[in-house]
């Protein structure tokens, strides 16, 4: 099924207010998500500072989010999602190749993680 861009343009022109509300809603959701994530990271760092000030060791769960392995998996699946989403949306697969960049980045990060760790155990996942 090909998208008829002339009909899509007419639909958007007649439903401009609907599109503004839809895009505004998405922008507000993204903004709220970023604020919540920022506050969580800030609280996590404040908690880590309290551990350091008390002279205690920082628990691993406070440091786990920036793990190279976790970033590699996120990039890999983001790339796969982009390939399918952009491929099915445009049906040309030319735009879908943007997802291949994220797939390559994720695979590269996994290779670096595997090469940098001596053995693939649970304790290495926390780096």
N, C-alpha and C positions, 0 to 999 in steps of 0.2 A: 504494500500500500504506500504509494507516494503521497507526500504532503503537497497540496495545491497552495502555494504561497500567496497567490492572488486572493483566494477565498479566505485564507488565514488573515491577510492584511485587512480585508473588509470586515471580518469578524472583530478584530482588535479595534478597528476604527469605530465600530458601532458599540462596542463594549469597553470603551476606554476606562470608565469609572470602575468597572469590575476588575479590570487588569491592574489599575492603580491600587485598589484595595487588596487584591491578591498579592501583588509584589510588596506592598507595604506590610502585610501580615507576615510574609516570609522574612522581610528585613527585620521586623520587630522580634520574631522568634530567634533569628540569628544573633541579634544584639543581646537578647536575654541569655541565650546559651553562652555567649562569650563573657558576659558579666559574671555568670555563675561559675564558669570555669576559672576566671581570673580570681574570684574570691576564694575558691577552693584551693588554688595553688598558693595564694597568699597565706591562707590559714595553715596549709601544710608547711610552708617555709617558716612561719612564726613558731609552729610547734617544734620544728627541727632546731630553731634558735634557742628555744627554751631547754631542750635536751642538752645542747652544747653549753649553755650557761650553767646548767646544773652539773656538768661534768659527766653526763651519762652518754652511752653510745646511742646513736640515732638508729631507730628501728628500720629494718629494710623496707617495710611497706611505705615509708615516707619517701624513699628514694626510687622505688620501683617504676614510677610512671615514665621516667626518662630513659628507660632501658633501650639499648640498641635493638634488641630482639623484638620488643613491643613495637617500636617505630617501623621496623622492617615488615612485620606482619600487617600493620595498619596501612603502609604504603602499597604493599602487594594487593591487598583486598580493595583498597581504594582504586587502584589501577584496573583491576578486574571489573569492578562496578562501573567505572567510566567507560571501559570498552563496550560493555553490554548496553549501558544507558545511551551513550552517544551513537552507537551502532544501530540500535533499534529506533532511536529518535529520528536520525537523518537518513537511515538506510543506505548510506554511501560507504561507510566504514573508513572514509578518509578522516573524518573528525574523530573517529574512535581510536585512531592511532595516538591521540593525546594520552589515553590511558596506558599505552605501552611505555611511556616515559616513567610513570609511577611504578609499573610492574618491574621495569629494569632497575629503578632506584631501590625498590624493596628487595629484589633478588641480590643486588650488590651489597646492601646492608646485611642481609643474611649471610652472605659469603664472608664478609668482614667479621661478623660475629663468630662464625664457625672457626675461622682461621685464628682469631684472637683468643679464643677460649681453649684451654687444654683438653677438657672433656665436657661433654654436653650433659651437665647435671643440673639439678634444680637450683643449686647455689649460683651457677653461672647465669641463670635467667635474670637475676636481680642486678646485674651490672648496668 
